[in-house]
Amino acid sequence: MFKKNFIANVMAPQSRISDYCFYCTYLLNLKKIRFNDCIDYNYSKLLILDQAMIQSCLSKIDKNPKLYKKLDYLIFVWNSQFDYIRFSSLIKKLEIKIKKKVTIHVSGNKFQIKNRRIKKFNKFYKNKTLPDIKGVSIAQYLFFKYPIIKSIILSLLYPHLFLSNIFYKKIYFVGYGKFKNLNLFLSHKKNNFISSYGYKIVKNFLQLTSQNLNNQKIFFFNLANNKKFFNLKNYEKYFILQCIYRHIFLSIMERFKNFKNFENDKGLSLNSSPIYKKNYSIDLGSKLGNDKFYQRSILLKRTYGKNMLNLNFFSEENNSSKYFKASMLKMHLFLQDLSNINNVDYTADKLKDLIFKFFKKNLDK
C-alpha cells in the first residue's frame, strides 16, 4: 500500500493542507499528491482521508460505490484517542460500505487502540526534490515549496523584527507555552477533552505561576506520585503534563540572553524559514503523546536539520505507568540542572551544548 515513488489522492480541509504536504513528503515519501474532492482511480489507488472528510466521503460512496470500493484508505486522526473515539463510528460505517478494513494514523498516543491497522511513522525522508502537488492554491504551493518567499515578504512587512533576529545566533522556542489563564483548559473541559480532576490540576498549578520556580518544580515532582493523575486517560495525562512542563521549562530558559520564546510567529515564520536555520530551535515533544514525528517536529527537522534540539523524554514506544513516571522524574531532574546554570550570558552554542548535555544525562538514567 505504501510503496516508494507512490502517489496519492488526498481529501482534507483547507486548514490541514500544509500538514498533509509535510506528512506526505517527509514521512510517506510520496512523489505526487493530489488534493481534490473528485477522486481519480487512474491517478492513484491510495486515498488519504482526513477525519473531518469521512462524512463527505461516505456521501460520495453512495454516488459511485464501485470506484470507492477499489481504493486503499489511510485515515488521519489528529487528537489522539480522543478524536479516534469521536470518529470511530464513522470509520466503521465507511468500512461497512467499502467492505474492507482501513488503515489509520492516529497523531498522539495510540496504545489503547486495539484491533486496528495502525500506521506509524518511524523514518524521516530527507527529500531534496519535493513532490508534484496539485489541487492547492498558488500561495499554498509556493509557501511549501519555497518557504524563503514568505520570509522575504515578512522581512519587508516587519523590518525591525527581522533585523533584530537575523544577525545573532539564538535558541528559539515558538509556541504558546506559558500559563496566562484557564481559557484553553476550560474549553477543553467543556468538550470533555480534559476531566474535572484534570482541570483542577491545571487550576492549582496556575495559582503557583506567580510564585517562585521552586514551588512549581515541587508541584511537578509531586504530580509524578499522584495516583489520581495516573488514572486519567493517556492523552489527558500527556496534555496536562506537557503544558505544566513547558511553562516551567520556558520560565527557566527566559533567564538566558540568547534564548527567545515567541508565542506568535506570524511576523518571522521562524519554524519554516531557511533564513534562520543557523540558529537552534527546540522541540519538547507532542502534547498528545509519544509520537516520534508530529507536525512541529517534521517542520523543524526540515528547516533546522541538526540544529533542531529534540528534547522529547517520551520518544520510546512504551506506555506503561512505570515508564511514564520514570520519564516525569527525568524531566524534573533536567529542569533542576537547567536551573543550576548561573551564567545567563552564555553564547547560543555554549548554551545549546549544556542543554543537550543535561538532556542526555537524564534521558539515559
PyMOL commands that set and color helices and strands:
alter all, ss='L'
color gray80, all
select helices_A, chain A and resi 14-26+51-63+65-70+80-98+138-145+147-157+159-166+183-190+196-208+213-223+227-230+234-253+274-276+295-307+321-339+348-363
alter helices_A, ss='H'
color red, helices_A
select strands_A, chain A and resi 7-11+32-35+46-50+72-77+103-106+117-118+132-134+171-174+259-262+280-283+308-310
alter strands_A, ss='S'
color yellow, strands_A
deselect
rebuild
show_as cartoon
